[in-house]
Amino acid sequence: MKRLTVLALLALCPLAASAAPLDLGPYGTFQVTPPAGWTLSSQKVADSGYTVTLSPPGDANAKCIINVTFVPDPQPVAKEKIQEEVLDVAEQFVEQSVEKKKVVRELSVPGGAYGCYCVFTDASMVGKPSKHDEFKVIGVGIVQYDDKVMAAFSVAADDEKGSDFTSMLAAVSGSALRPRK
């Protein structure tokens, strides 16, 4: 599943930033707390949003990328539509996965937001030693914070039950959009 490596590498060029709230202008502020010891970086993507990357310390093989996007035509979106979008994104991982199917899992996100994701294990990596930036497991999903701001995210590591993967999911689950005061 070389796509896991490619997906992670596509967004690995953000600028360093602190874990302070990310100012989204008229959309409010975006807050995500990296796992202990991890670093957070962000990069503005034209006028459409930001890419936020959470990176582990040392040589841990994990990465979390959150693409915060401003919705061009804001309107309420049903959770079933968000699930359909996640299933569409997840399709690319099914054939090369151990699971061979897409299963939507819901996130508990604060502030009335809704999020869900799918997880896949790379069948070609099972039983092999870990290689830096080649991930055995990937989770892909979407969080709809409000009608104007959403985020597509990926979490990648070597073990779905390991602390890196679960810590990244906890960071995404704890992310929030705060309205401008």
Buried (B, 14 or more C-beta within 10 A) or exposed (E): BEEBBEBBEEBEEBEEBEEEBBEBEEBBBBBBBBBEEBBBBBBEBEEEBBBBBBBBEEEBBBBBBBBBBBBEEEEEBEEEEBBEBBBEBBEEBBEBBEBEEBEBEBBEBEEEBBBBBBBBBBBBBEEEEBEEEBBBBBBBBBBBBBEBBBBBBBBBBBBBEBBBBBBBBBBBBBBBBBEEE
